[in-house]
Amino acid sequence: MITTLASSFLPVSDPAAAAAWYAERFGLTVAEVHEHAAVLDDRDGRRLALLGPASGIAAEPGLPWAAVSFRAPDVRAFREECRDAGVPCSDVRGDAATCLFVTVEDPDGGTVLVVDR
C-alpha cells in the first residue's frame, strides 16, 4: 500500500497570526482560521494544522527541532528572501550531492526546515 502525507500539526501561540506568516513565507493557502487552530493547504492538497492553546495540545509553541519541513527548489534564494524579510535563519548547509537545507525561525521561535529535495 502506498500512502501520502495527509497533514502535519504544529503548536503555535496565535493561530491567526501564525497562519498569515506561514501563508506568506511558504506560499500556503489559508483554508480555515479559528480561535483554537488554523488550517493551511499546499498546492498538492497537503495540510498544515496550526494548533493554538485553546486546542488543548500539550506541546508548547516554539519547538527547537523541525517538526515540519518544506521543499524549495532554490534553498539559497529562499534563505536570502527570509534574511531580507528579517526572518532569523541559518546558513545554507549540506551538500549539492545529498541535500541542501536551511532552518528558519517562525514567529514563536520554532524551527522550520527547508530542503531542496
C-alpha positions as CSV (number, residue, x, y, z in Angstrom):
1,M,0.0,0.0,0.0
2,I,1.3,3.4,-0.9
3,T,0.4,6.3,1.3
4,T,0.9,10.1,1.2
5,L,1.1,12.7,3.9
6,A,-2.3,14.0,4.8
7,S,-1.4,16.7,7.3
8,S,1.1,17.9,9.8
9,F,0.5,19.6,13.2
10,L,2.4,22.4,14.9
11,P,1.8,24.1,18.2
12,V,1.5,27.9,17.9
13,S,0.6,30.7,20.3
14,D,-1.8,32.6,17.9
15,P,-3.3,30.5,15.1
16,A,-4.4,33.5,13.0
17,A,-1.1,35.3,13.2
18,A,0.8,32.0,12.5
19,A,-1.4,31.2,9.6
20,A,-0.7,34.6,8.0
21,W,3.1,34.1,8.5
22,Y,3.2,30.5,7.1
23,A,1.0,31.5,4.2
24,E,3.3,34.4,3.3
25,R,6.6,32.6,3.9
26,F,5.7,29.3,2.3
27,G,3.0,30.1,-0.3
28,L,0.3,28.1,1.5
29,T,-3.4,28.8,1.3
30,V,-5.3,29.6,4.4
31,A,-8.3,27.2,4.5
32,E,-9.7,27.9,8.0
33,V,-8.9,30.1,11.0
34,H,-10.5,29.5,14.4
35,E,-9.6,30.6,17.9
36,H,-8.2,27.1,18.6
37,A,-6.5,26.3,15.2
38,A,-5.8,27.3,11.7
39,V,-5.5,25.0,8.7
40,L,-3.4,25.7,5.6
41,D,-3.1,23.8,2.3
42,D,-0.2,23.5,0.0
43,R,-0.7,23.3,-3.8
44,D,-0.9,19.5,-3.7
45,G,-3.6,19.4,-1.0
46,R,-1.4,18.5,2.0
47,R,-2.4,20.3,5.1
48,L,-0.6,22.1,7.9
49,A,-2.7,22.5,11.1
50,L,-1.5,25.2,13.5
51,L,-2.9,24.3,16.9
52,G,-3.2,27.1,19.5
53,P,-3.5,26.8,23.3
54,A,-7.4,26.6,23.0
55,S,-7.0,23.3,21.1
56,G,-5.8,21.6,24.2
57,I,-2.5,20.4,22.6
58,A,0.1,19.6,25.2
59,A,3.1,20.7,23.2
60,E,4.4,24.3,23.8
61,P,4.9,26.6,20.8
62,G,8.5,27.3,19.7
63,L,9.7,23.7,19.1
64,P,13.5,23.8,19.0
65,W,13.5,20.9,16.4
66,A,11.9,20.9,13.0
67,A,8.5,19.2,13.3
68,V,7.7,20.2,9.7
69,S,9.8,20.8,6.6
70,F,9.2,22.5,3.3
71,R,10.8,22.0,-0.1
72,A,12.2,24.9,-2.0
73,P,13.7,24.5,-5.5
74,D,16.4,27.1,-4.6
75,V,17.3,27.0,-0.9
76,R,19.9,29.8,-1.3
77,A,17.3,32.1,-2.8
78,F,14.8,31.2,-0.2
79,R,17.3,32.0,2.6
80,E,18.0,35.4,1.0
81,E,14.3,36.2,0.9
82,C,14.0,35.3,4.5
83,R,17.0,37.2,5.5
84,D,15.8,40.3,3.6
85,A,12.4,40.0,5.3
86,G,14.1,39.9,8.7
87,V,13.3,36.2,9.4
88,P,16.0,34.6,11.5
89,C,17.6,31.8,9.5
90,S,20.7,29.6,9.4
91,D,23.3,29.5,6.8
92,V,22.7,27.0,3.9
93,R,24.1,23.7,5.0
94,G,24.5,20.2,3.5
95,D,25.9,19.5,0.0
96,A,24.5,19.5,-3.5
97,A,25.0,15.8,-4.0
98,T,22.8,14.9,-1.0
99,C,20.7,17.8,0.1
100,L,20.9,21.5,0.8
101,F,18.9,22.8,3.7
102,V,18.3,25.9,5.8
103,T,16.4,26.4,9.0
104,V,14.2,29.4,9.7
105,E,12.5,30.6,12.9
106,D,8.8,31.0,13.0
107,P,7.1,33.8,15.0
108,D,7.0,31.6,18.1
109,G,10.7,30.8,17.8
110,G,10.1,27.4,16.4
111,T,12.4,25.7,14.0
112,V,11.3,25.1,10.4
113,L,13.4,23.1,8.0
114,V,13.6,24.0,4.3
115,V,15.2,21.5,1.9
116,D,16.0,21.4,-1.8
117,R,14.7,17.8,-2.3
